[in-house]
Amino acid sequence: MILRYWIRLHKKLGLSEKAKRIFAWKFFAGESFVDWPGPESRKELYETYKSVFNAVMDKKDGRLLF
């Protein structure tokens, strides 16, 4: 159920591929950003994750307009 919701929601939010990968790495796979295979800094990873998480929660709570 959560995965289906995510699939529909990420299209509505217009997330970049990088943002989707970062969010899925932490939220769905439960991986640590210490093990992230890309060149992004941990600060960038956490900021991206937090912004996607907040957008998902805002959309869930009906606070986003799109």
C-alpha positions in Angstrom: 0.0 0.0 0.0 2.8 2.5 0.9 4.7 1.6 -2.3 1.6 2.2 -4.5 1.0 5.5 -2.7 4.7 6.5 -3.3 4.5 5.6 -7.0 1.5 7.9 -7.5 2.8 10.6 -5.2 6.3 11.0 -6.7 4.8 11.7 -10.1 2.6 14.4 -8.6 5.4 16.0 -6.7 7.7 16.2 -9.8 10.7 14.9 -8.0 14.0 14.6 -9.8 15.5 11.1 -10.3 18.2 11.9 -7.8 15.8 13.0 -5.2 13.7 9.8 -5.7 16.8 7.6 -5.4 18.0 9.4 -2.3 14.6 9.1 -0.6 14.1 5.5 -1.6 17.6 4.6 -0.4 16.9 5.8 3.2 13.1 5.4 3.5 12.4 2.2 1.7 15.7 0.3 1.8 16.6 1.5 5.3 20.2 2.2 4.1 22.6 4.6 5.8 23.8 7.7 4.0 27.3 6.6 5.1 27.0 3.8 2.5 25.6 6.0 -0.3 27.4 5.1 -3.5 27.2 8.5 -5.1 29.4 11.6 -5.0 26.9 13.7 -2.9 27.9 14.9 0.5 26.0 13.6 3.6 24.7 17.2 4.1 23.2 17.2 0.5 21.7 13.7 1.1 20.1 14.7 4.4 18.8 18.0 3.0 17.3 16.2 -0.1 15.8 13.4 2.0 14.3 15.9 4.5 12.8 18.1 1.7 11.2 15.0 0.0 9.9 13.7 3.3 8.4 17.0 4.2 6.8 17.3 0.8 5.3 13.8 1.1 3.9 14.6 4.5 2.5 17.9 3.4 0.8 16.3 0.5 -0.5 13.5 2.7 -1.9 16.1 5.1 -3.5 18.1 2.3 -1.2 21.2 2.7 0.2 21.2 -0.8 -1.8 22.9 -3.6 -0.9 20.6 -6.4 
